[in-house]
Amino acid sequence: MIMPASPQKGPWEILIVDDEHEVHDITATVLKDVVFDGQPLRFHNAYSTMEAKKIIATVPNIALSLLDQIMEDEDSGLQLVRHIREERGNRTMRIILRTGVGGNAPQRRIVNEYEINDYRTKAELSSGKLFTSVVKSLRNYRDLMRIERINQQLHSSREGLSRMISATGSLLSSRNPHDFLQGMAEEAASLLSPHPSVMVTDADFHAVLAAAGNLKNPELLNTAQQLGLRQHIEKALLRHHVTCVDDVAAGRITAEGHPPLRIIAEFPHPPNLLQKGLFGVFVDNANILYRNLALEKDSRTTQTEVIGLLGDIIENRSNEHRSHVMRVAEYAAVIAKKVRFNDGELNLLRDALPMHDVGKIGIGDSILRKQESLTSLEFEEMKKHTEIGYEILRFSGRQLFQMAALIAREHHERWNGSGYPRGLAGERISLLGRIAGIADVFDSLLSHRSYRQAWDLNQAIRYLQDGRGTLFDPRLTDLFLEDEKQIQEITTRYGDNESSDGEE
């Protein structure tokens, strides 16, 4: 009596509940040679409902219970059924209720009212009917467990997809290419189940760009087995964006104008259809993210070129040297770091600061190139560059130009309200405007002007100290001046002796 083999690991757990020892012996004798799906039966014997409850609580995955209806009480078996189904919430265990009482009426009532799977009289103990009922029940249990595993995998896949969507935002925020690639590897290792080891490589599998799990050892790529595997993957990826070989899945990640990538996931065992599908979805998402990152990089390159062109225009229109805007950006970054700007915000600030004087393209050459101090009327005209710059920049919807527009408008506002163009005071001036104001004035003092010599570092520092709380935000001024060594390094690195226009 041997049935076909199946994935069942270990014997099928069978619980026999009856207060008669003879019933236990006969049942074991009838079923002792049964092997279902390649596995034997293992019996657990309970002679009361109390013993049965203890076994149920301690033995996992009981497939079948052969349960006496009448033991201590007339409804002991039925109460144990309620305990299994309702109190323990076990809907997978198959239950065959057995009784010494014949007749169809009780059987129909019990089957209708209780969640049992079969009803047999004890007279059938030695017949083939018991064997048939047990095998049918085990088959039902096996199929239920298969369905439950599939449901768990589907649930895991849905959770994985949900986490994958959530992870998209964090990966997309990684502007640094290495951070993006490492994040991709770690997210794949975390989101896919069972957790694979993951490696991101170049298109030729020569360089490991990022890794998570056991594949963090690049030497794995150099073994003969991996070399053969690489050849198979490379050939398959010429036709498809995802391929699987044994326990390894690989995907192709591309973006126009950027180097192609490969992502390799090594599972503990060959992935099933659901796992392959989830890996394919991850690779699709990774392609979208990589292309978005490439577009953002291209956009930032374009922005940098635009900023450079605007800087050249300003430089050509006035006597201002390009190193001035570079120093202003770096001085501003010193303050911004100390008020907890993140890396992305610092990069935007460094890109936006060079445009703070872009409005000077709207000021006449007679004022911009004047070698003497400006008259009061000329200075009023010069003040207009703040609003001109704001109007030039404010219509862009990009964060960089919105930031640059605000800086262009407010970098001449002063803490006590004596600045221009709107006479804002205190924290009515934006944080960006207050930071830029300190950085711009400090560098102007250190720069040579046609009407005065450049100040030395100590003089410029004293000016800021004297102006804290009147001209400049006192807290930001203190934060800037507490790092004199870094200020000196910036001054030296971007130094110049060129003359500049007459505006401070």
C-alpha positions in Angstrom: 0.0 0.0 0.0 2.5 2.6 -1.2 1.4 5.9 -2.8 3.5 8.2 -5.1 6.2 10.4 -3.5 5.6 14.0 -2.6 7.3 17.0 -1.0 6.1 16.0 2.5 9.0 16.0 4.9 8.7 13.4 7.6 5.8 11.1 8.6 2.2 12.1 8.5 1.1 12.9 12.1 -2.1 11.0 13.0 -4.0 11.6 16.3 -6.1 8.7 17.7 -8.5 9.8 20.4 -10.5 7.0 22.1 -11.0 5.8 25.7 -10.8 2.1 24.6 -7.3 0.7 24.3 -8.5 -2.0 21.9 -9.5 0.6 19.4 -6.0 2.1 19.4 -4.5 -1.3 18.8 -6.8 -2.3 16.0 -6.4 1.1 14.3 -2.6 0.9 14.4 -2.7 -2.6 13.1 -4.9 -1.7 10.1 -2.8 1.4 9.2 0.7 0.4 10.2 1.9 -0.3 6.7 0.3 2.7 5.0 2.8 5.0 3.1 1.2 8.0 1.6 3.1 10.2 -0.9 6.3 8.5 0.1 5.9 9.0 3.9 4.7 6.7 6.6 2.2 7.5 9.3 3.1 8.4 12.9 0.5 7.8 15.6 -0.2 9.8 18.7 -2.5 8.2 21.2 -4.9 10.0 23.6 -7.4 8.2 25.9 -9.3 11.4 27.0 -10.1 14.8 25.7 -7.6 16.3 28.1 -4.8 14.2 26.7 -5.9 15.0 23.2 -5.8 18.7 23.9 -2.2 18.4 25.2 -1.1 16.6 22.1 -2.8 19.1 19.8 -1.0 21.9 21.7 2.4 20.3 21.4 2.5 18.4 18.1 2.5 20.7 15.1 1.0 19.8 11.7 -1.3 17.0 12.8 -2.8 15.9 9.5 -5.6 13.7 10.7 -7.6 13.0 13.9 -9.5 9.7 14.4 -11.9 10.9 17.1 -14.3 8.9 19.3 -17.6 10.7 19.7 -18.5 9.4 23.2 -15.8 9.2 25.9 -16.1 10.9 29.3 -19.4 12.4 28.2 -21.8 11.7 25.4 -20.5 14.8 23.5 -16.8 14.7 24.5 -15.8 14.1 20.9 -18.0 16.9 19.6 -16.6 19.3 22.2 -13.1 18.4 21.1 -14.0 19.2 17.5 -15.2 22.7 18.6 -11.9 23.1 20.5 -9.9 22.3 17.4 -11.9 24.4 15.0 -13.0 27.4 17.1 -10.6 27.7 20.0 -7.4 26.8 18.2 -8.6 28.0 14.8 -7.3 24.9 13.1 -9.2 24.4 9.8 -6.7 22.2 8.1 -6.6 19.1 10.3 -8.9 16.5 8.9 -11.3 14.9 11.4 -12.9 11.5 11.1 -15.5 11.1 13.9 -16.1 7.5 15.0 -19.0 6.1 17.0 -20.4 2.8 18.2 -24.0 4.1 17.6 -25.4 3.3 14.2 -28.2 5.0 12.2 -28.3 7.7 9.6 -30.2 10.4 11.6 -27.4 11.2 14.1 -24.8 11.1 11.4 -26.6 13.6 9.2 -27.2 16.0 12.1 -23.6 15.9 13.3 -22.1 16.3 9.8 -24.4 19.3 9.3 -23.7 21.0 12.6 -20.0 20.2 13.1 -17.0 20.8 10.9 -15.9 17.2 10.5 -14.7 15.5 7.3 -16.0 11.9 7.7 -18.2 9.9 10.0 -17.6 6.2 10.6 -18.8 3.5 12.9 -16.4 1.4 14.9 -17.7 -1.7 13.1 -15.7 -0.4 10.1 -12.4 -0.5 11.9 -11.0 -3.6 10.3 -12.4 -3.0 6.8 -10.9 -1.4 3.8 -13.2 1.6 4.4 -10.9 2.9 7.2 -7.9 2.8 4.8 -9.9 4.6 2.1 -11.1 7.2 4.6 -7.6 7.8 5.9 -6.0 8.1 2.5 -8.7 10.4 1.3 -8.3 12.6 4.3 -4.5 12.8 3.9 -4.9 13.7 0.3 -7.3 16.5 1.3 -4.9 17.7 4.0 -1.9 17.7 1.5 -3.9 19.7 -1.0 -5.0 22.2 1.6 -1.4 22.7 2.7 -0.4 23.2 -0.9 -3.1 25.9 -1.3 -2.0 27.5 2.0 1.6 27.6 0.8 0.6 29.2 -2.5 -1.5 31.8 -0.6 1.5 32.5 1.6 3.7 33.0 -1.4 1.0 35.3 -3.0 0.8 37.3 0.2 4.6 37.5 0.4 4.7 38.6 -3.2 2.0 41.3 -2.6 4.0 42.5 0.4 7.2 42.4 -1.7 5.5 44.5 -4.4 4.2 46.9 -1.8 7.6 47.3 -0.2 9.1 47.6 -3.7 6.9 50.6 -4.4 7.8 52.1 -1.1 11.5 51.5 -1.8 11.2 53.3 -5.1 11.2 56.7 -3.4 14.3 56.0 -1.3 16.2 54.7 -4.3 15.2 57.6 -6.5 16.4 60.1 -3.8 19.9 58.6 -4.1 21.6 61.1 -6.4 25.0 59.5 -5.8 25.5 56.7 -8.3 27.2 54.4 -5.8 24.5 54.9 -3.2 21.9 54.1 -5.8 23.6 50.9 -6.9 24.2 49.7 -3.3 20.7 50.6 -2.4 19.4 48.6 -5.4 21.4 45.5 -4.3 20.3 45.8 -0.6 16.6 46.4 -1.6 16.6 43.4 -3.8 18.1 41.2 -1.1 15.6 42.5 1.4 12.4 42.5 -0.7 12.7 39.2 -2.5 11.8 36.0 -0.6 13.6 33.8 0.3 16.3 36.5 0.7 18.9 36.0 -2.1 22.4 37.3 -2.3 22.6 40.1 -4.9 25.3 41.6 -7.0 25.3 44.6 -9.4 28.0 44.4 -12.1 29.0 46.1 -15.3 27.7 44.7 -18.6 30.8 42.4 -19.0 30.6 41.0 -15.4 34.2 42.3 -14.8 33.5 44.8 -12.0 31.3 44.4 -9.0 29.7 47.8 -8.4 27.6 46.9 -5.4 26.6 43.7 -3.5 24.5 42.5 -0.6 24.7 39.0 1.1 27.2 36.3 0.3 28.0 37.6 -3.2 29.9 40.5 -1.5 32.9 38.3 -2.3 33.9 39.4 -5.9 36.1 36.3 -6.3 32.9 34.3 -6.8 32.8 35.7 -10.4 36.2 34.2 -11.1 35.5 30.5 -10.5 35.1 28.2 -13.5 31.5 27.5 -12.6 30.7 31.2 -12.5 32.5 31.8 -15.8 30.3 29.2 -17.5 27.2 30.7 -15.8 28.2 34.2 -16.9 28.4 33.0 -20.5 24.9 31.5 -20.3 23.5 34.7 -18.7 25.2 37.0 -21.2 23.7 35.0 -24.1 20.2 34.9 -22.5 20.2 38.6 -21.7 20.8 39.4 -25.4 17.2 38.2 -26.0 15.4 38.9 -22.6 15.8 41.5 -19.9 15.6 38.7 -17.2 16.8 35.1 -17.2 17.2 32.3 -14.6 19.8 29.5 -14.5 19.4 26.9 -11.7 19.3 29.0 -8.4 20.5 32.2 -10.1 18.4 35.0 -11.6 19.9 37.8 -13.7 18.5 41.0 -15.1 19.6 43.7 -17.6 19.4 47.4 -16.6 19.9 50.0 -19.2 19.6 53.8 -19.8 20.3 55.6 -23.0 23.7 57.3 -22.9 24.8 55.6 -19.7 26.7 52.3 -19.1 24.5 49.2 -19.0 24.4 47.2 -15.8 23.6 43.6 -14.7 21.9 42.5 -11.5 22.4 38.9 -10.3 20.4 37.3 -7.5 21.5 33.9 -6.0 18.6 32.2 -4.2 19.0 29.4 -1.6 17.3 27.1 -4.1 16.0 27.4 -7.6 13.3 30.1 -7.6 9.7 29.1 -8.3 7.4 30.9 -10.8 6.2 33.5 -8.3 9.8 34.3 -7.2 10.9 34.6 -10.8 8.0 36.9 -11.5 8.8 39.1 -8.5 12.4 39.3 -9.6 11.2 40.4 -13.0 9.1 43.1 -11.5 12.0 44.3 -9.4 14.3 44.5 -12.5 11.5 46.5 -14.4 11.4 48.9 -11.5 15.2 49.1 -11.3 15.3 50.0 -15.0 12.8 52.8 -14.5 14.7 54.1 -11.5 18.1 53.9 -13.4 16.6 55.8 -16.3 15.1 58.4 -14.0 18.5 58.8 -12.3 20.2 59.1 -15.7 17.7 61.8 -16.8 18.2 63.6 -13.5 22.0 63.5 -14.0 21.6 64.8 -17.6 19.3 67.5 -16.3 21.8 68.5 -13.6 24.6 68.6 -16.2 22.4 70.9 -18.3 21.7 73.1 -15.3 25.4 73.3 -14.5 26.1 74.4 -18.1 23.4 77.0 -17.9 24.8 78.3 -14.6 28.3 78.4 -16.2 26.9 80.4 -19.1 25.1 82.9 -16.8 28.4 83.2 -14.8 30.3 84.0 -18.0 27.7 86.6 -18.9 28.0 88.3 -15.5 31.8 88.1 -15.6 31.9 89.7 -19.1 29.4 92.4 -18.1 31.2 93.5 -14.9 34.7 93.4 -13.4 33.6 90.6 -11.1 35.9 87.5 -11.2 34.3 84.0 -11.3 36.2 82.9 -8.2 34.0 85.4 -6.2 30.8 83.4 -6.8 32.7 80.1 -6.1 33.9 81.5 -2.7 30.4 82.8 -1.9 29.0 79.3 -2.6 31.6 77.6 -0.4 31.2 80.1 2.5 27.4 79.6 2.4 27.9 75.8 2.5 29.9 76.2 5.7 26.9 77.8 7.4 24.3 75.5 5.7 26.1 72.3 7.0 25.8 73.6 10.5 22.1 74.2 10.2 21.7 70.6 9.0 21.2 71.0 5.3 21.4 67.5 3.8 23.7 66.6 0.9 21.0 67.2 -1.7 20.2 70.7 -0.3 24.0 71.5 -0.1 24.4 70.6 -3.7 21.5 72.8 -4.7 22.8 75.7 -2.6 26.2 75.4 -4.3 24.6 75.5 -7.7 22.2 78.3 -6.8 24.6 80.7 -5.2 26.6 81.5 -8.4 23.4 83.1 -9.8 22.9 85.5 -6.9 24.0 88.5 -9.0 22.5 87.4 -12.3 20.3 90.5 -12.2 23.4 92.6 -13.0 22.9 91.8 -16.7 20.1 94.4 -16.5 22.4 97.1 -15.1 24.1 99.5 -17.5 27.9 99.2 -18.2 28.5 102.8 -17.1 27.5 101.7 -13.6 28.9 98.1 -13.6 32.3 99.1 -14.9 32.7 102.4 -13.1 36.1 102.7 -11.4 35.0 105.1 -8.7 32.4 104.9 -5.9 28.8 105.0 -7.1 26.7 108.1 -6.6 23.5 107.8 -4.6 21.4 107.7 -7.9 23.8 105.1 -9.4 23.5 103.0 -6.2 19.7 103.1 -6.4 20.0 101.9 -10.0 22.4 99.1 -8.9 20.0 98.0 -6.2 17.5 97.0 -8.9 19.7 93.9 -9.8 18.1 92.0 -6.9 14.6 92.3 -8.4 15.8 91.8 -11.9 17.6 88.6 -11.0 14.5 87.4 -9.1 12.3 88.0 -12.2 14.7 86.2 -14.5 14.8 83.1 -12.3 11.4 82.8 -10.6 9.4 81.4 -13.6 11.3 78.1 -13.6 9.5 75.3 -11.8 12.7 73.6 -10.9 13.8 73.7 -7.2 17.3 74.9 -8.1 16.0 78.1 -9.9 13.4 78.7 -7.3 16.2 78.7 -4.7 18.4 80.9 -6.8 15.5 83.4 -7.4 15.0 83.7 -3.6 18.7 84.2 -3.0 19.0 86.8 -5.8 16.2 88.8 -4.3 17.2 88.6 -0.6 21.0 88.4 -0.3 21.2 92.2 0.3 18.5 92.2 3.1 19.8 93.0 6.6 18.9 91.7 10.0 17.8 95.1 11.3 15.7 95.9 8.2 18.2 98.4 6.6 18.8 96.3 3.5 17.1 96.1 0.1 15.0 95.7 -2.0 12.1 95.2 0.5 13.7 96.2 3.8 12.9 92.8 5.4 14.1 92.3 9.0 15.0 89.3 11.2 13.5 86.0 10.3 11.2 87.6 7.7 14.3 87.2 5.6 14.5 83.6 4.4 17.2 81.3 5.8 18.7 81.2 2.3 18.8 85.0 2.1 20.4 85.3 5.5 23.1 82.7 4.7 23.8 84.3 1.3 24.0 87.8 2.8 26.8 86.8 5.2 28.7 84.9 2.6 28.5 87.6 0.0 29.5 90.5 2.3 32.4 88.5 3.7 33.8 87.8 0.3 33.3 91.4 -0.9 35.3 92.6 2.0 38.2 90.3 1.2 38.1 91.3 -2.5 39.9 94.3 -4.1 37.7 97.1 -5.2 38.6 100.0 -7.5 38.0 102.5 -4.7 39.6 100.5 -1.9 42.1 97.7 -1.1 40.9 94.2 -0.1 40.6 93.8 3.7 42.6 91.1 5.5 40.9 88.2 7.0 40.9 89.5 10.6 39.4 92.8 9.5 36.6 91.0 7.6 35.9 88.7 10.7 35.7 91.8 13.0 33.2 93.4 10.6 30.9 90.4 10.8 31.3 90.2 14.6 30.4 93.9 14.9 27.4 93.4 12.5 26.0 90.3 14.3 22.5 91.1 15.5 22.3 94.4 13.5 23.3 93.6 9.9 23.5 89.8 10.1 21.6 86.9 11.8 23.6 86.5 15.1 23.3 82.7 15.3 24.4 82.2 11.7 27.2 84.6 12.0 28.5 82.7 15.1 28.3 79.4 13.3 30.2 80.8 10.3 33.0 82.4 12.3 33.6 79.4 14.7 35.4 77.6 11.8 38.1 80.1 10.9 40.4 77.4 9.6 37.9 76.3 6.9 37.2 79.9 6.0 41.0 80.4 5.5 41.2 77.3 3.3 38.3 78.5 1.0 39.9 82.0 0.8 43.2 80.5 -0.3 41.9 77.9 -2.6 39.7 80.3 -4.6 41.8 83.4 -4.2 42.2 86.2 -6.8 43.5 89.7 -7.0 41.1 91.0 -9.6 39.2 94.3 -9.1 35.5 94.2 -8.9 32.5 96.5 -9.4 31.4 99.2 -7.0 28.6 97.4 -5.2 28.8 95.8 -1.7 
